[in-house]
Amino acid sequence: MIKPISNVTLKPLPPDKNGNIFSHIEIDGIHHNISVSDAFLEAAFSYQDKYILIFVTLEGGCFEELLHIYLLDPYRDKVLDYAIIGNLYSFTYGDVSSIQIRADNTIFFKFITADGWLLTLFKQPVRTFPISFKTLFVVQRPFSFKRYFSITANKTTHLQR
C-alpha cells in the first residue's frame, strides 16, 4: 500500500568539487546516512510501511532536465533502487506534476512527456535484464539484475475522428 507522507526532508550538502549537489535524508527530524542527488523534494511516499519512495529534482522549477526517483530502506540506511528520467543539456525539460496514487503499488506522474509515466512497486525484488530497451534513452537505471520498481511510459489511446 502506497501512502503520501510529509515527514521526509532533504538537507542539501555543499556542492562537490564538480559542482554537483547532494542532500542527506531526514525522516521525522532524524538524520539518516543516505545521500541523494539534487536538493528539492517533489514528493514522498511510504510503501508497505517500511520503504520510502521519493521524487527529487534540482530546484523544483518548471525547467527541470532530470528527475531522480529513489526507493529507500530507512531501517538499513540504504538506497534499494533508483531511476533518473531525462537527459542533461537536452531540449526536453519540464516540471513534475499530476502525481497520483493509481493502485496499491502504482503511481502515475507527468515529467517531460504529455502522457506521463507509471511507476509500479514490486512486493519483492524481481529478477530482470539490467537494461531496458523500451526507455533506454530517457530512463536511466543502475546496472542490476534485480529491481524493486518499474517505470513505463503511460500509454493513452487517442480517439481519431
C-alpha positions as CSV (number, residue, x, y, z in Angstrom):
1,M,0.0,0.0,0.0
2,I,1.3,3.4,-1.0
3,K,0.6,6.4,1.2
4,P,1.8,10.0,0.8
5,I,4.0,11.2,3.6
6,S,5.2,14.6,4.8
7,N,7.8,13.7,7.4
8,V,10.8,13.5,4.9
9,T,13.1,16.4,4.3
10,L,16.3,16.9,2.3
11,K,19.3,18.7,3.8
12,P,21.5,20.0,1.0
13,L,25.2,19.5,1.3
14,P,27.8,22.0,-0.1
15,P,28.4,21.3,-3.8
16,D,31.2,18.9,-4.5
17,K,34.3,19.8,-6.5
18,N,32.4,19.3,-9.8
19,G,29.5,21.5,-8.6
20,N,27.1,18.5,-8.1
21,I,24.5,18.9,-5.4
22,F,23.7,16.1,-3.0
23,S,21.4,16.0,0.0
24,H,21.0,13.9,3.2
25,I,17.7,12.5,4.1
26,E,15.9,13.3,7.4
27,I,12.8,11.4,8.5
28,D,10.9,12.8,11.4
29,G,13.8,15.1,12.0
30,I,16.2,12.2,12.4
31,H,19.3,12.2,10.1
32,H,19.8,9.1,8.0
33,N,23.1,8.2,6.4
34,I,21.6,8.3,2.9
35,S,22.7,10.7,0.2
36,V,20.7,11.5,-2.9
37,S,21.4,13.7,-5.9
38,D,19.8,17.2,-6.1
39,A,18.1,19.2,-3.4
40,F,14.3,19.7,-4.0
41,L,11.9,17.1,-2.7
42,E,8.9,16.9,-5.1
43,A,7.0,14.1,-3.3
44,A,7.5,11.4,-0.8
45,F,5.5,8.1,-0.2
46,S,5.6,5.3,2.2
47,Y,5.3,1.7,0.7
48,Q,4.4,-1.3,2.8
49,D,5.1,0.9,5.9
50,K,8.8,0.1,5.7
51,Y,10.1,1.7,2.5
52,I,10.2,5.3,1.4
53,L,9.8,6.4,-2.3
54,I,11.0,10.0,-3.1
55,F,10.9,12.2,-6.2
56,V,13.8,14.7,-6.3
57,T,14.8,17.5,-8.7
58,L,17.5,20.1,-8.5
59,E,15.4,23.3,-7.9
60,G,11.7,22.4,-8.2
61,G,11.1,24.7,-11.1
62,C,9.4,24.2,-14.5
63,F,12.7,23.9,-16.4
64,E,14.0,20.7,-14.8
65,E,16.0,18.4,-17.0
66,L,16.3,15.4,-14.6
67,L,14.0,13.7,-12.1
68,H,15.6,11.3,-9.6
69,I,13.4,8.6,-8.1
70,Y,14.7,6.7,-5.1
71,L,13.3,3.8,-3.1
72,L,14.9,3.9,0.3
73,D,15.1,1.5,3.2
74,P,15.5,3.9,6.2
75,Y,15.9,1.0,8.7
76,R,19.2,0.0,6.9
77,D,20.1,3.5,5.7
78,K,20.2,2.2,2.1
79,V,19.0,3.1,-1.4
80,L,17.4,0.0,-2.7
81,D,16.7,1.1,-6.2
82,Y,16.7,4.3,-8.2
83,A,15.9,5.8,-11.6
84,I,16.7,9.0,-13.4
85,I,14.3,10.4,-16.0
86,G,15.6,12.9,-18.5
87,N,18.9,14.0,-20.0
88,L,21.2,16.8,-19.1
89,Y,21.7,19.5,-21.7
90,S,18.8,18.3,-23.8
91,F,15.9,20.3,-25.2
92,T,13.4,18.3,-23.1
93,Y,12.6,19.7,-19.7
94,G,9.6,20.2,-17.6
95,D,8.2,20.0,-14.1
96,V,6.9,17.1,-12.0
97,S,3.1,17.2,-12.0
98,S,-0.1,15.2,-11.6
99,I,1.3,12.8,-9.1
100,Q,-1.4,10.3,-8.3
101,I,-1.7,7.0,-6.5
102,R,-3.4,4.7,-9.0
103,A,-3.3,1.4,-7.1
104,D,-1.8,-0.2,-4.0
105,N,1.5,-0.3,-5.8
106,T,1.3,2.1,-8.7
107,I,1.9,5.9,-9.0
108,F,1.2,8.0,-12.1
109,F,3.1,11.2,-12.7
110,K,4.0,13.6,-15.5
111,F,7.5,14.7,-16.3
112,I,8.7,15.7,-19.8
113,T,6.1,13.6,-21.7
114,A,2.4,14.7,-22.1
115,D,1.1,11.2,-21.4
116,G,3.1,10.7,-18.2
117,W,4.7,7.7,-16.5
118,L,3.6,4.7,-14.4
119,L,5.8,3.6,-11.5
120,T,5.0,0.1,-10.2
121,L,6.5,-1.1,-7.0
122,F,7.1,-4.8,-6.5
123,K,6.2,-6.6,-3.3
124,Q,9.5,-8.5,-3.6
125,P,12.5,-7.6,-5.8
126,V,12.2,-9.2,-9.3
127,R,15.0,-10.5,-11.5
128,T,15.4,-8.5,-14.6
129,F,17.7,-7.9,-17.5
130,P,19.9,-5.0,-16.4
131,I,19.0,-2.8,-19.4
132,S,15.5,-1.8,-20.6
133,F,15.5,-1.1,-24.3
134,K,12.0,0.4,-24.2
135,T,13.1,3.6,-22.4
136,L,16.9,3.3,-23.0
137,F,17.5,7.0,-23.8
138,V,15.0,8.6,-21.3
139,V,15.1,6.4,-18.1
140,Q,18.5,5.6,-16.6
141,R,18.8,2.8,-14.1
142,P,21.7,1.3,-12.2
143,F,23.2,-1.9,-13.6
144,S,21.4,-4.6,-11.6
145,F,19.8,-7.9,-12.2
146,K,17.0,-7.1,-9.7
147,R,14.5,-4.3,-9.5
148,Y,12.3,-3.0,-6.8
149,F,10.1,-1.0,-9.1
150,S,9.5,-0.4,-12.8
151,I,8.9,2.7,-14.8
152,T,6.9,2.6,-18.0
153,A,5.6,5.3,-20.3
154,N,1.8,5.7,-19.8
155,K,0.1,4.6,-23.0
156,T,-3.1,6.5,-23.7
157,T,-5.3,5.9,-26.7
158,H,-6.2,9.0,-28.7
159,L,-9.5,8.7,-30.5
160,Q,-9.4,9.8,-34.1
161,R,-12.4,11.1,-35.9
